[in-house]
Amino acid sequence: MPVFDSTVPVLALWAVIGYLIGSIPFGILLTRWLGLGDLRRIGSGNIGATNVLRTGNKRAAAATLLLDGAKGAVAVLLAFAAAGGDAGQVAGLAAFVGHCFPVWLGFRGGKGVATFLGVLLAVSWPAGLATCATWLATAVVGRVSSLAALTAAASSSFWMLFLGGGSGFVLSAVLTVLIYIRHAGNIRRLREGTEPRIGQKT
């Protein structure tokens, strides 16, 4: 884990900035701009790329995935450049929380997978790429978005430990726990065999 040598006010500032960046609901903004309706009334009601895909617009889903990932990476990189690695990791965690619990949407946000991947890529790009590859491989084989997310999250601490030098290990472990908490309903449906496949409307 990083050495925390920044002051508490500095870390608190970057936590707030990271949260605000992470709380930008790109899925909702894109679907409204494209005239696809209110994303919260479509499919699962989630604001992430998987639910955007249920509108039938693959480009909008891809753009949401990239933008949700980018906001996690931007939060980390800005804080890292301005205040150091400890602030970067605090900002990354806050960006994830901002996506999951955005103040603009009554604290009802997404499940944070894309933002999680963006944070890891910014903290350690080799570990981040390996986690993304794990997500992609599981998604291609299993065709279930939640399964891919859970598998990638479970692998992230391993990749961070062996490819990231261990500096982001604690952060990846904390984010993994949060990913699993956010996917509690998905885990139940996976056990019951009722979890929808990628692209399937609910």
C-alpha positions in Angstrom: 0.0 0.0 0.0 1.2 3.6 -0.5 2.9 5.6 2.1 0.4 8.1 3.4 2.5 11.3 3.7 -0.1 13.8 2.5 -1.9 15.8 5.1 -5.5 15.0 6.1 -6.9 18.2 4.5 -5.1 17.3 1.2 -6.5 13.8 1.2 -9.9 15.0 2.2 -9.8 17.5 -0.7 -9.0 14.8 -3.2 -11.6 12.5 -1.8 -14.2 15.2 -2.5 -12.8 15.9 -6.0 -12.7 12.1 -6.7 -16.2 11.7 -5.5 -17.5 14.5 -7.7 -15.8 13.2 -10.8 -17.0 9.7 -10.1 -20.6 10.8 -9.6 -21.0 12.1 -13.2 -23.8 9.8 -14.5 -22.6 9.3 -18.1 -25.0 6.5 -18.8 -28.0 8.7 -18.0 -26.5 11.8 -19.8 -25.8 9.8 -23.0 -29.2 8.0 -23.2 -31.0 11.3 -22.7 -28.9 13.1 -25.3 -29.5 10.2 -27.8 -33.2 10.2 -27.0 -33.2 6.6 -25.6 -35.3 7.5 -22.6 -34.7 7.5 -18.8 -32.1 4.8 -18.1 -33.5 4.3 -14.6 -36.7 3.1 -16.2 -35.1 0.7 -18.6 -34.1 -2.9 -17.8 -32.5 -3.2 -14.4 -32.6 0.6 -13.8 -28.9 0.6 -13.4 -26.9 3.6 -14.8 -24.0 1.5 -16.1 -23.0 0.3 -19.6 -24.7 -3.1 -19.2 -28.1 -1.5 -18.8 -27.4 1.0 -21.6 -26.8 -2.0 -23.8 -30.4 -3.0 -23.1 -31.6 0.1 -25.0 -30.2 -1.6 -28.2 -27.6 1.1 -28.8 -24.2 -0.6 -28.7 -22.3 2.6 -29.3 -24.0 4.3 -26.4 -23.1 1.3 -24.2 -19.5 1.3 -25.4 -19.2 5.1 -24.8 -20.7 4.7 -21.3 -18.2 1.9 -20.5 -15.3 4.1 -21.6 -16.4 7.2 -19.9 -17.2 5.5 -16.6 -13.8 3.9 -16.7 -12.1 7.2 -17.7 -13.6 9.1 -14.7 -12.0 6.6 -12.3 -8.6 6.9 -14.1 -8.8 10.7 -14.3 -9.5 11.1 -10.6 -6.5 9.0 -9.8 -4.1 10.6 -12.3 -5.1 14.2 -11.3 -4.6 13.5 -7.6 -1.4 11.7 -8.3 0.0 14.5 -10.3 -1.0 17.2 -7.8 -0.4 15.4 -4.4 1.1 12.0 -4.8 0.3 8.3 -4.8 -1.6 8.3 -1.5 -4.0 11.1 -2.8 -4.4 9.2 -6.0 -5.6 6.1 -4.3 -7.9 8.0 -2.1 -9.3 9.8 -5.1 -9.8 6.5 -6.9 -11.7 5.0 -4.0 -13.8 8.1 -3.8 -14.6 8.1 -7.5 -15.8 4.5 -7.2 -18.1 5.6 -4.3 -19.3 8.6 -6.3 -20.3 6.3 -9.1 -22.2 3.9 -6.8 -23.8 6.6 -4.7 -24.0 9.9 -6.7 -25.6 12.8 -4.8 -27.3 14.0 -8.0 -29.4 10.7 -8.2 -30.4 10.4 -4.6 -27.3 8.2 -3.9 -28.7 5.5 -6.2 -26.0 4.8 -8.8 -24.3 2.0 -10.6 -22.3 -1.0 -9.5 -19.0 0.6 -10.3 -17.3 -2.1 -12.5 -16.0 0.3 -15.3 -14.9 2.9 -12.7 -13.2 0.1 -10.8 -11.3 -1.0 -13.9 -10.3 2.6 -14.7 -9.0 3.2 -11.2 -6.8 0.0 -11.4 -5.5 1.0 -14.8 -4.4 4.4 -13.4 -2.9 2.9 -10.2 -1.0 0.2 -12.1 -1.6 -0.3 -15.8 -0.1 -3.8 -16.0 -2.4 -5.0 -13.2 -5.3 -3.0 -14.6 -4.8 -4.5 -18.1 -4.7 -8.0 -16.6 -7.9 -7.4 -14.7 -9.5 -6.0 -17.8 -8.4 -9.1 -19.8 -9.9 -11.3 -17.1 -13.2 -9.4 -17.4 -13.2 -9.7 -21.1 -12.3 -13.4 -21.3 -15.0 -14.2 -18.7 -17.6 -12.1 -20.6 -16.8 -13.7 -23.9 -17.0 -17.3 -22.5 -19.8 -16.9 -20.0 -21.8 -14.1 -21.6 -22.9 -12.9 -18.2 -21.8 -9.4 -17.3 -22.0 -9.8 -13.5 -20.0 -13.0 -13.6 -17.3 -11.3 -15.6 -17.3 -8.4 -13.1 -17.1 -10.7 -10.1 -14.3 -12.8 -11.6 -12.3 -9.8 -12.6 -12.7 -8.2 -9.2 -11.6 -11.5 -7.5 -8.5 -11.6 -9.6 -7.5 -7.9 -9.2 -5.7 -8.2 -5.9 -3.6 -11.1 -7.3 -2.7 -9.1 -10.4 -2.0 -6.0 -8.3 0.3 -8.0 -6.0 2.3 -9.6 -8.8 2.2 -7.0 -11.5 1.6 -3.8 -9.6 4.4 -4.0 -7.0 1.8 -4.4 -4.2 1.3 -0.6 -3.9 -2.4 -0.9 -4.9 -3.1 -4.2 -3.3 -5.1 -2.9 -0.3 -7.1 -0.5 -2.6 -7.9 -3.4 -5.0 -9.0 -5.6 -2.1 -11.3 -2.9 -0.7 -12.8 -2.2 -4.1 -13.3 -6.0 -4.6 -15.3 -6.2 -1.4 -17.4 -3.3 -2.5 -18.0 -4.8 -5.9 -19.2 -8.0 -4.3 -21.5 -6.0 -1.9 -22.9 -4.1 -4.9 -23.5 -7.4 -6.8 -25.3 -9.2 -3.9 -28.5 -9.5 -6.0 -26.6 -10.7 -9.0 -24.8 -13.4 -6.9 -28.2 -14.6 -5.8 -29.5 -14.8 -9.3 -26.3 -16.6 -10.5 -26.8 -19.2 -7.9 -30.5 -19.6 -9.0 -29.5 -19.7 -12.7 -31.8 -16.7 -13.4 -29.1 -14.0 -14.1 -29.7 -12.4 -17.6 -27.0 -12.8 -20.2 -25.2 -9.9 -21.9 -27.6 -8.0 -24.2 -30.7 -9.8 -22.9 -33.5 -7.4 -22.0 -35.0 -7.7 -18.5 
